Amino acid sequence: MNRIDELQKEITIGNELPKFSAGDTVAVSYKIKEGAKERIQQFQGVVIQRRGSGATETFTVRKMSGNVGVERIFPVCSPFIESLKVMKSGSVRRARIFYFRERTGKSARIREKRRFTTD
């Protein structure tokens, strides 16, 4: 088992992403290839879950586009992720917040994590 883990570490592309978890609002800049052209598209939403480990780790981001909820799954080790910026750090009690899908309006808000400063 350890040999498999060592090989995965060698193969994986080291994307330096900031620490984030479920409940955080993130903006993912993602490269999209259309024919010979390449452009960067931003996808901003709430992280619903992080899943897997090592080379197969993924995270799901959900946003509302009009009145329609859109979810997108991103591999953490993807070479197409240009950057990931944590906009807000949310305070949730679960690792997977699928209950967020049924929420609309005020009930769809996520409390922001308190940050303590040492001034």
DSSP file (Angstrom, degrees, kcal/mol; ACC not computed):
  #  RESIDUE AA STRUCTURE BP1 BP2  ACC     N-H-->O    O-->H-N    N-H-->O    O-->H-N    TCO  KAPPA ALPHA  PHI   PSI    X-CA   Y-CA   Z-CA
    1    1 A M     >        0   0    0      0, 0.0     4,-1.8     0, 0.0     5,-0.1   0.000 360.0 360.0 360.0 -39.4    0.0    0.0    0.0
    2    2 A N  H  >  +     0   0    0      1,-0.2     4,-2.2     2,-0.2     5,-0.2   0.855 360.0  57.0 -65.6 -33.9    2.8    2.4    0.8
    3    3 A R  H  > S+     0   0    0      2,-0.2     4,-2.1     1,-0.2    -1,-0.2   0.886 105.7  50.5 -64.2 -39.0    4.4    1.8   -2.6
    4    4 A I  H  > S+     0   0    0      2,-0.2     4,-2.2     1,-0.2    -1,-0.2   0.915 109.9  50.2 -64.5 -43.3    1.2    2.9   -4.3
    5    5 A D  H  X S+     0   0    0     -4,-1.8     4,-1.9     1,-0.2    -2,-0.2   0.889 109.5  51.4 -62.6 -39.7    1.1    6.1   -2.2
    6    6 A E  H  X S+     0   0    0     -4,-2.2     4,-1.6     1,-0.2    -1,-0.2   0.901 109.9  49.1 -64.7 -41.3    4.7    6.8   -3.1
    7    7 A L  H  X S+     0   0    0     -4,-2.1     4,-2.0     1,-0.2    -2,-0.2   0.891 109.2  52.5 -66.0 -39.0    4.0    6.4   -6.8
    8    8 A Q  H  X S+     0   0    0     -4,-2.2     4,-2.5     1,-0.2    -1,-0.2   0.890 107.0  52.6 -64.0 -39.0    1.0    8.7   -6.6
    9    9 A K  H  < S+     0   0    0     -4,-1.9    -1,-0.2     1,-0.2    -2,-0.2   0.870 110.1  48.6 -64.0 -36.7    3.0   11.4   -5.0
   10   10 A E  H  < S+     0   0    0     -4,-1.6    -1,-0.2     1,-0.2    -2,-0.2   0.870 115.4  43.9 -69.5 -36.9    5.6   11.2   -7.8
   11   11 A I  H  < S+     0   0    0     -4,-2.0    -2,-0.2    -5,-0.1    -1,-0.2   0.867  92.3  96.0 -77.9 -37.8    2.9   11.4  -10.5
   12   12 A T  S  < S-     0   0    0     -4,-2.5     2,-0.5    -5,-0.2    43,-0.0  -0.216  74.7-126.5 -63.4 141.4    0.7   14.2   -9.0
   13   13 A I        -     0   0    0     64,-0.4     2,-1.7    42,-0.1    -1,-0.1  -0.766  26.9-122.7 -85.5 126.9    1.3   17.7  -10.2
   14   14 A G        -     0   0    0     -2,-0.5     2,-0.6     2,-0.1    63,-0.1  -0.525  31.3-175.2 -78.5  86.4    1.8   19.9   -7.2
   15   15 A N        -     0   0    0     -2,-1.7     2,-1.5    61,-0.1    63,-0.0  -0.726  21.3-140.9 -78.1 121.3   -0.9   22.5   -7.4
   16   16 A E        +     0   0    0     -2,-0.6    -1,-0.1     0, 0.0    -2,-0.1  -0.665  34.8 169.1 -86.2  88.4   -0.3   25.0   -4.6
   17   17 A L        -     0   0    0     -2,-1.5     3,-0.1     1,-0.1    68,-0.1  -0.760  35.1-111.4-100.4 147.1   -3.9   25.7   -3.5
   18   18 A P        -     0   0    0      0, 0.0     2,-0.3     0, 0.0    -1,-0.1  -0.255  45.2 -85.6 -68.8 165.1   -4.8   27.5   -0.3
   19   19 A K        +     0   0    0     67,-0.0     2,-0.3     2,-0.0    67,-0.1  -0.572  62.8 153.7 -73.2 130.1   -6.4   25.7    2.5
   20   20 A F        -     0   0    0     -2,-0.3     2,-0.2    -3,-0.1    69,-0.1  -0.975  16.5-178.6-151.5 160.7  -10.2   25.5    2.1
   21   21 A S    >   -     0   0    0     -2,-0.3     3,-1.7    69,-0.1    26,-0.3  -0.819  46.1 -45.5-147.9-175.0  -13.0   23.2    3.2
   22   22 A A  T 3  S+     0   0    0     -2,-0.2    70,-0.3     1,-0.2    26,-0.2  -0.333 120.8  31.3 -61.7 138.4  -16.8   22.8    2.9
   23   23 A G  T 3  S+     0   0    0     24,-2.8    -1,-0.2     1,-0.4     2,-0.2   0.189  89.0 122.4  98.0 -15.3  -18.7   26.0    3.5
   24   24 A D    <   -     0   0    0     -3,-1.7    23,-2.8    65,-0.2     2,-0.6  -0.553  60.9-131.3 -80.1 143.9  -16.0   28.3    2.1
   25   25 A T  E     +AB  46  88A   0     63,-2.1    62,-2.5    21,-0.2    63,-1.5  -0.863  36.0 178.4 -94.1 123.2  -16.8   30.6   -0.8
   26   26 A V  E     -AB  45  86A   0     19,-2.7    19,-2.2    -2,-0.6     2,-0.5  -0.873  29.2-144.0-126.7 156.2  -14.2   30.2   -3.5
   27   27 A A  E     -AB  44  85A   0     58,-2.5    58,-2.3    -2,-0.3     2,-0.6  -0.977  20.4-163.3-119.1 115.1  -13.4   31.6   -7.0
   28   28 A V  E     -AB  43  84A   0     15,-2.6    15,-2.2    -2,-0.5     2,-0.7  -0.877   8.2-153.5-103.2 121.7  -11.8   29.0   -9.3
   29   29 A S  E     -AB  42  83A   0     54,-2.7    53,-2.6    -2,-0.6    54,-1.2  -0.866  23.2-173.2 -93.5 117.1  -10.0   30.3  -12.4
   30   30 A Y  E     -AB  41  81A   0     11,-3.1    11,-2.9    -2,-0.7     2,-0.3  -0.934  21.9-128.6-122.1 131.2  -10.2   27.4  -14.8
   31   31 A K  E     -A   40   0A   0     49,-3.1     2,-0.4    -2,-0.4     9,-0.2  -0.612  24.2-167.3 -78.3 132.3   -8.5   27.1  -18.3
   32   32 A I  E     -A   39   0A   0      7,-3.3     7,-2.5    -2,-0.3     2,-0.6  -0.986   8.6-150.8-123.3 128.4  -10.9   26.1  -21.1
   33   33 A K  E     +A   38   0A   0     -2,-0.4     2,-0.5     5,-0.2     5,-0.2  -0.869  14.2 179.2-100.1 124.7   -9.6   25.0  -24.5
   34   34 A E  E >   -A   37   0A   0      3,-2.3     3,-1.8    -2,-0.6     2,-0.4  -0.883  65.8 -57.1-123.8  97.7  -11.9   25.7  -27.4
   35   35 A G  T 3  S-     0   0    0     -2,-0.5     0, 0.0     1,-0.3     0, 0.0  -0.571 119.9 -19.2  69.2-123.3  -10.2   24.4  -30.6
   36   36 A A  T 3  S+     0   0    0     -2,-0.4    -1,-0.3    -3,-0.1     2,-0.2   0.596 123.5  88.7 -90.1 -13.3   -6.8   26.2  -30.8
   37   37 A K  E <   -A   34   0A   0     -3,-1.8    -3,-2.3    -4,-0.0     2,-0.4  -0.498  58.0-161.8 -87.7 154.7   -7.8   28.9  -28.4
   38   38 A E  E     +A   33   0A   0     -5,-0.2     2,-0.3    -2,-0.2    -5,-0.2  -0.999  13.1 172.1-136.1 132.6   -7.5   28.9  -24.6
   39   39 A R  E     -A   32   0A   0     -7,-2.5    -7,-3.3    -2,-0.4     2,-0.5  -0.905  29.2-120.9-135.9 165.4   -9.3   31.1  -22.2
   40   40 A I  E     -A   31   0A   0     -2,-0.3     2,-0.4    -9,-0.2    -9,-0.2  -0.932  25.0-168.9-111.8 127.0   -9.7   31.4  -18.4
   41   41 A Q  E     -A   30   0A   0    -11,-2.9   -11,-3.1    -2,-0.5     2,-0.4  -0.929  13.6-138.9-115.7 137.6  -13.2   31.2  -16.9
   42   42 A Q  E     -A   29   0A   0     -2,-0.4     2,-0.5   -13,-0.2   -13,-0.2  -0.788  13.6-171.0 -96.9 139.0  -14.0   32.0  -13.3
   43   43 A F  E     -A   28   0A   0    -15,-2.2   -15,-2.6    -2,-0.4     2,-0.5  -0.957   8.9-174.2-128.1 109.9  -16.4   29.9  -11.3
   44   44 A Q  E     +A   27   0A   0     -2,-0.5     2,-0.3   -17,-0.2   -17,-0.2  -0.913  27.1 104.9-112.7 129.3  -17.4   31.4   -8.0
   45   45 A G  E     -A   26   0A   0    -19,-2.2   -19,-2.7    -2,-0.5     2,-0.4  -0.947  65.1 -57.1-173.6-167.7  -19.5   29.5   -5.4
   46   46 A V  E     -AC  25  62A   0     16,-2.7    16,-2.7    -2,-0.3     2,-0.5  -0.770  46.1-121.4 -97.3 134.6  -19.7   27.6   -2.2
   47   47 A V  E     - C   0  61A   0    -23,-2.8   -24,-2.8    -2,-0.4    14,-0.2  -0.652  28.1-178.2 -74.7 120.2  -17.7   24.4   -1.6
   48   48 A I  E     -     0   0A   0     12,-2.7    49,-2.2    -2,-0.5     2,-0.3   0.832  61.4 -11.6 -88.3 -37.4  -20.1   21.6   -0.9
   49   49 A Q  E     - C   0  60A   0     11,-0.9    11,-2.2    47,-0.2     2,-0.4  -0.995  45.6-143.5-158.8 156.3  -17.6   18.9   -0.3
   50   50 A R  E     - C   0  59A   0     45,-0.4     2,-0.3    -2,-0.3     9,-0.2  -0.985  32.7-176.2-118.1 137.9  -14.0   17.7   -0.6
   51   51 A R  E     + C   0  58A   0      7,-3.2     7,-3.1    -2,-0.4     2,-0.0  -0.982  33.8   8.1-141.2 144.8  -13.7   14.1   -1.5
   52   52 A G        -     0   0    0     -2,-0.3     2,-0.3     5,-0.2     5,-0.2  -0.240  67.0-107.1  85.5-173.9  -10.9   11.5   -2.0
   53   53 A S    >   -     0   0    0      4,-0.1     3,-1.4    -2,-0.0     2,-0.1  -0.986  67.2  -0.4-153.2 156.8   -7.2   11.8   -1.2
   54   54 A G  G >  S-     0   0    0     -2,-0.3     3,-1.1     1,-0.3    23,-0.1  -0.405 127.0  -6.6  67.5-133.1   -3.9   12.2   -3.1
   55   55 A A  G 3  S+     0   0    0      1,-0.2    22,-0.3    -2,-0.1    -1,-0.3   0.714 137.0  53.2 -71.5 -21.5   -4.1   12.3   -6.9
   56   56 A T  G <  S+     0   0    0     -3,-1.4    -1,-0.2    20,-0.1    -2,-0.2   0.271  76.7 129.0 -99.7  12.4   -7.9   11.5   -6.9
   57   57 A E    <   +     0   0    0     -3,-1.1    19,-2.8    -5,-0.2    20,-0.5  -0.465  32.6 175.9 -72.1 136.7   -9.0   14.3   -4.6
   58   58 A T  E     -CD  51  75A   0     -7,-3.1    -7,-3.2    17,-0.3     2,-0.3  -0.897  18.4-153.7-133.6 163.3  -11.8   16.4   -5.9
   59   59 A F  E     -CD  50  74A   0     15,-2.4    15,-2.9    -2,-0.3     2,-0.5  -0.996  11.9-139.8-139.0 146.8  -14.0   19.3   -4.6
   60   60 A T  E     -CD  49  73A   0    -11,-2.2   -12,-2.7    -2,-0.3   -11,-0.9  -0.896  13.7-165.2-109.6 130.7  -17.5   20.3   -5.6
   61   61 A V  E     -CD  47  72A   0     11,-2.7    11,-2.5    -2,-0.5     2,-0.4  -0.951   3.6-163.3-117.1 134.1  -18.5   24.0   -6.0
   62   62 A R  E     +CD  46  71A   0    -16,-2.7   -16,-2.7    -2,-0.4     2,-0.3  -0.954  13.0 167.8-119.7 134.9  -22.1   25.2   -6.2
   63   63 A K  E     - D   0  70A   0      7,-2.8     7,-3.4    -2,-0.4     2,-0.6  -0.951  33.8-117.8-137.5 161.2  -23.4   28.5   -7.4
   64   64 A M  E     - D   0  69A   0     -2,-0.3     2,-0.7     5,-0.2     5,-0.2  -0.891  20.9-170.0-100.6 124.1  -26.7   30.0   -8.4
   65   65 A S  E >  S- D   0  68A   0      3,-3.3     3,-1.6    -2,-0.6     2,-0.5  -0.886  70.9 -49.6-112.9  96.9  -27.1   31.1  -12.0
   66   66 A G  T 3  S-     0   0    0     -2,-0.7    -2,-0.0     1,-0.2     0, 0.0  -0.676 120.9 -27.8  72.2-122.8  -30.3   33.0  -12.0
   67   67 A N  T 3  S+     0   0    0     -2,-0.5     2,-0.5    -3,-0.1    -1,-0.2   0.258 122.8  93.2-104.2  10.1  -32.8   30.6  -10.3
   68   68 A V  E <  S-D   65   0A   0     -3,-1.6    -3,-3.3     2,-0.0     2,-0.4  -0.891  71.0-134.7-109.7 131.2  -30.9   27.5  -11.4
   69   69 A G  E     -D   64   0A   0     -2,-0.5     2,-0.5    -5,-0.2    -5,-0.2  -0.689  20.8-164.7 -83.1 132.7  -28.3   25.8   -9.1
   70   70 A V  E     -D   63   0A   0     -7,-3.4    -7,-2.8    -2,-0.4     2,-0.4  -0.976   4.2-170.9-121.4 128.3  -25.1   24.8  -11.0
   71   71 A E  E     -D   62   0A   0     -2,-0.5     2,-0.4    -9,-0.2    -9,-0.2  -0.929   1.6-173.4-118.1 143.6  -22.5   22.4   -9.5
   72   72 A R  E     -D   61   0A   0    -11,-2.5   -11,-2.7    -2,-0.4     2,-0.5  -1.000  15.1-144.0-137.6 137.0  -19.1   21.7  -10.9
   73   73 A I  E     -D   60   0A   0     -2,-0.4   -13,-0.2   -13,-0.2    -2,-0.0  -0.882  17.9-169.1-103.2 126.5  -16.6   19.1   -9.7
   74   74 A F  E     -D   59   0A   0    -15,-2.9   -15,-2.4    -2,-0.5     2,-0.3  -0.950  20.0-131.3-115.9 131.1  -12.9   20.1   -9.9
   75   75 A P  E >   -D   58   0A   0      0, 0.0     3,-1.2     0, 0.0   -17,-0.3  -0.644  15.8-139.3 -74.2 137.4   -9.9   17.7   -9.4
   76   76 A V  T 3  S+     0   0    0    -19,-2.8   -18,-0.1    -2,-0.3   -61,-0.1   0.877 101.6  48.1 -65.5 -37.7   -7.4   19.2   -7.0
   77   77 A C  T 3  S+     0   0    0    -20,-0.5   -64,-0.4   -22,-0.3    -1,-0.3   0.183  82.1 135.0 -89.7  17.5   -4.4   18.0   -9.0
   78   78 A S    X   -     0   0    0     -3,-1.2     3,-0.9     1,-0.1    -4,-0.0  -0.464  51.4-149.4 -70.7 133.2   -5.8   19.3  -12.3
   79   79 A P  T 3  S+     0   0    0      0, 0.0    -1,-0.1     0, 0.0    -3,-0.0   0.605  93.9  69.4 -74.3  -9.4   -3.4   21.3  -14.5
   80   80 A F  T 3  S+     0   0    0    -50,-0.1   -49,-3.1   -49,-0.0     2,-0.8   0.606  72.2  97.8 -84.4 -11.7   -6.3   23.3  -15.8
   81   81 A I  E <   -B   30   0A   0     -3,-0.9   -51,-0.2   -51,-0.2     3,-0.1  -0.690  49.9-178.2 -78.7 112.0   -6.8   25.1  -12.5
   82   82 A E  E     -     0   0A   0    -53,-2.6     2,-0.3    -2,-0.8    -1,-0.2   0.939  63.5 -22.9 -75.0 -50.3   -5.1   28.4  -12.9
   83   83 A S  E     -B   29   0A   0    -54,-1.2   -54,-2.7     2,-0.0     2,-0.4  -0.985  49.8-147.8-157.3 162.0   -5.8   29.7   -9.4
   84   84 A L  E     -B   28   0A   0     -2,-0.3     2,-0.5   -56,-0.2   -56,-0.2  -0.987  15.2-169.8-136.9 124.5   -8.1   29.3   -6.5
   85   85 A K  E     -B   27   0A   0    -58,-2.3   -58,-2.5    -2,-0.4     2,-0.7  -0.963  18.5-138.5-120.1 129.0   -9.0   32.2   -4.2
   86   86 A V  E     +B   26   0A   0     -2,-0.5   -60,-0.2   -60,-0.2     3,-0.1  -0.764  22.5 177.8 -85.8 114.0  -10.9   31.9   -0.9
   87   87 A M  E     +     0   0A   0    -62,-2.5     2,-0.3    -2,-0.7   -61,-0.2   0.920  68.0   4.6 -82.5 -48.3  -13.4   34.7   -0.8
   88   88 A K  E     -B   25   0A   0    -63,-1.5   -63,-2.1    24,-0.0     2,-0.7  -0.986  64.8-136.7-137.4 146.6  -15.1   33.9    2.5
   89   89 A S        -     0   0    0     -2,-0.3    24,-3.5   -65,-0.2   -65,-0.2  -0.922  29.0-151.9-105.9 114.2  -14.4   31.2    5.1
   90   90 A G  B     -E  112   0B   0     -2,-0.7     2,-0.7    22,-0.3    22,-0.2  -0.512  10.4-133.8 -91.2 153.1  -17.7   29.7    6.2
   91   91 A S        +     0   0    0     20,-3.2    20,-0.4    -2,-0.2     2,-0.3  -0.892  40.6 153.0-106.9 103.9  -18.6   28.1    9.5
   92   92 A V        -     0   0    0     -2,-0.7   -70,-0.0   -70,-0.3    18,-0.0  -0.904  42.2-140.5-128.1 159.2  -20.4   24.8    9.0
   93   93 A R  S    S+     0   0    0     -2,-0.3     2,-0.3     3,-0.0    -1,-0.0   0.508  79.0  64.5 -97.6  -5.6  -20.6   21.6   11.1
   94   94 A R        -     0   0    0      1,-0.1     3,-0.2   -72,-0.0    -2,-0.1  -0.829  68.8-139.1-121.4 157.2  -20.4   19.0    8.4
   95   95 A A  S    S+     0   0    0     -2,-0.3     2,-0.5     1,-0.3   -45,-0.4   0.751 100.5  38.7 -82.0 -26.3  -17.8   18.0    5.9
   96   96 A R        -     0   0    0    -47,-0.1     2,-0.8   -74,-0.1     3,-0.3  -0.965  68.5-168.6-128.3 114.4  -20.5   17.5    3.1
   97   97 A I    >   +     0   0    0    -49,-2.2     3,-1.4    -2,-0.5     4,-0.2  -0.476  29.8 146.5-105.9  62.6  -23.2   20.1    3.1
   98   98 A F  G >   +     0   0    0     -2,-0.8     3,-1.7     1,-0.3     4,-0.4   0.724  64.4  73.5 -69.1 -21.1  -25.7   18.6    0.6
   99   99 A Y  G >  S+     0   0    0      1,-0.3     3,-0.8    -3,-0.3     4,-0.5   0.707  80.5  75.3 -63.4 -17.9  -28.6   20.1    2.6
  100  100 A F  G X  S+     0   0    0     -3,-1.4     3,-0.6     1,-0.2    -1,-0.3   0.731  81.0  69.9 -66.1 -22.8  -27.5   23.4    1.1
  101  101 A R  G <  S+     0   0    0     -3,-1.7    -1,-0.2     1,-0.2    -2,-0.2   0.849  98.9  46.6 -65.4 -35.3  -29.1   22.3   -2.3
  102  102 A E  G <  S+     0   0    0     -3,-0.8    -1,-0.2    -4,-0.4     2,-0.2   0.594  94.3  98.7 -83.4 -10.5  -32.6   22.6   -0.9
  103  103 A R    <   +     0   0    0     -3,-0.6     2,-0.3    -4,-0.5     5,-0.0  -0.543  45.4 171.8 -84.2 142.2  -32.0   26.0    0.7
  104  104 A T    >   -     0   0    0     -2,-0.2     3,-1.0     5,-0.0     5,-0.1  -0.961  48.6  -0.2-139.5 158.7  -33.1   29.3   -0.9
  105  105 A G  G >  S-     0   0    0     -2,-0.3     3,-1.3     1,-0.2    -2,-0.0  -0.354 126.2  -8.7  68.8-139.0  -33.2   32.9    0.3
  106  106 A K  G >  S+     0   0    0      1,-0.3     3,-1.5     2,-0.2    -1,-0.2   0.798 130.6  62.4 -67.1 -29.3  -32.1   33.7    3.8
  107  107 A S  G <  S+     0   0    0     -3,-1.0    -1,-0.3     1,-0.3    -2,-0.2   0.642  93.1  66.6 -72.0 -11.8  -31.8   30.1    4.8
  108  108 A A  G <  S+     0   0    0     -3,-1.3    -1,-0.3    -4,-0.1     2,-0.2   0.339  78.0 111.6 -89.8   7.2  -29.1   29.6    2.2
  109  109 A R    <   -     0   0    0     -3,-1.5     2,-0.5    -5,-0.1    -5,-0.0  -0.546  56.1-150.4 -80.8 147.9  -26.7   31.9    4.1
  110  110 A I        -     0   0    0     -2,-0.2   -18,-0.1   -87,-0.1    -2,-0.1  -0.977  20.7-118.7-118.1 128.8  -23.6   30.5    5.7
  111  111 A R        -     0   0    0     -2,-0.5   -20,-3.2   -20,-0.4     2,-0.3  -0.343  31.5-117.6 -62.6 143.7  -22.1   32.1    8.8
  112  112 A E  B     -E   90   0B   0    -22,-0.2   -22,-0.3     1,-0.1     2,-0.1  -0.618  29.1-107.2 -84.3 143.6  -18.6   33.4    8.3
  113  113 A K        -     0   0    0    -24,-3.5     2,-0.3    -2,-0.3   -24,-0.2  -0.435  34.8-116.0 -67.9 138.6  -15.9   32.0   10.5
  114  114 A R        -     0   0    0     -2,-0.1     2,-0.5     1,-0.0    -1,-0.1  -0.560  25.3-153.6 -75.0 138.9  -14.6   34.3   13.2
  115  115 A R        -     0   0    0     -2,-0.3     2,-0.5     2,-0.0    -1,-0.0  -0.967   4.6-150.9-116.9 125.4  -11.0   35.4   12.8
  116  116 A F        -     0   0    0     -2,-0.5     2,-0.3     2,-0.0    -2,-0.0  -0.795   8.7-157.0 -97.3 133.7   -9.1   36.3   15.9
  117  117 A T        -     0   0    0     -2,-0.5     2,-0.5     1,-0.0    -2,-0.0  -0.800  13.7-142.2-107.0 152.2   -6.3   38.8   15.7
  118  118 A T              0   0    0     -2,-0.3    -2,-0.0     1,-0.2    -1,-0.0  -0.554 360.0 360.0-110.5  66.0   -3.4   39.2   18.1
  119  119 A D              0   0    0     -2,-0.5    -1,-0.2     0, 0.0    -2,-0.0   0.446 360.0 360.0 -87.4 360.0   -3.0   43.0   18.2
